[in-house]
Amino acid sequence: MLVIKRDVIEKIKEQAERDYPYETCGLLLGRTEGNKRIALEAFETPNANPDRKHDRYEIAPKDYMRAEDYAISKGLEIIGVYHSHPDHPDRPSEFDRQRAFPDLSYIILSVQKGKVSSYRSWELIGDKFEEEEVEVIE
């Protein structure tokens, strides 16, 4: 289960709309408590994919390390990844599955004609994604 602060999901939605028609991306920072991942901050990263920003995202290793250093400085950890699907549904693609790691939440936002229409969170269980419950808190 993913628990996310309202201001964090709003920041992610604004970023996805701003970066449309390209995929946006970033990392969720927070902590894990039992079977809950609690997202307290969104760490925006540039989409480092040089050729297919309209339908692929890539987080550069240096940006991942910057996020990890920042999280540690705040007593947090990387608990997930987010990205958008411009003019496509909020479910993971095969490309997303191939690049995913277990024990992280993956928020995917569907951005239709420049506006976020929906979002869902997923986790990799074995070799497939399963949707996870999302609870938005103040």
C-alpha positions, 0 to 999 in steps of 0.5 A, a space after each residue: 500500500 502507498 500512503 502519499 501526502 496530498 501536496 506530494 501528489 499535487 506536485 507530481 500532477 503539476 509536473 506531469 502537466 508541465 512536461 506534457 507531451 513528454 513523459 515526466 519522472 521522479 522519485 518518491 521519498 519517504 519511509 516504509 512502515 510494515 507493508 506501507 510505503 509513506 511518500 513524504 516528498 517528490 524528488 523531480 528528475 529530468 527525463 534523461 531518455 535522449 530519443 523517446 521522451 514522448 513514450 519512455 522515461 529514464 532517470 540518470 544514475 547521477 540524478 538517482 544518487 542526488 535523490 538518494 543523498 538528499 533523502 539520507 540527509 532528511 532521514 528518508 529513503 527512496 520508496 518509489 518512482 513516478 512517471 507519466 504516460 502522455 495520451 495513454 492509460 495509467 497502467 505499466 507498459 512492458 518497458 516499465 515492467 522490464 525496468 522495475 525493481 521489487 519493493 518500490 511503488 510506481 505511480 503512473 499518471 495518465 495525461 490526456 491532452 495536457 491534463 492529468 486524468 488519472 493515476 494509479 500505483 503499482 508494485 512489482 510482484 515476481 515478474 508482473 505488476 500488481 496495482 496497489 491501494 493508494 491513500 492520500 493524506 493531509 
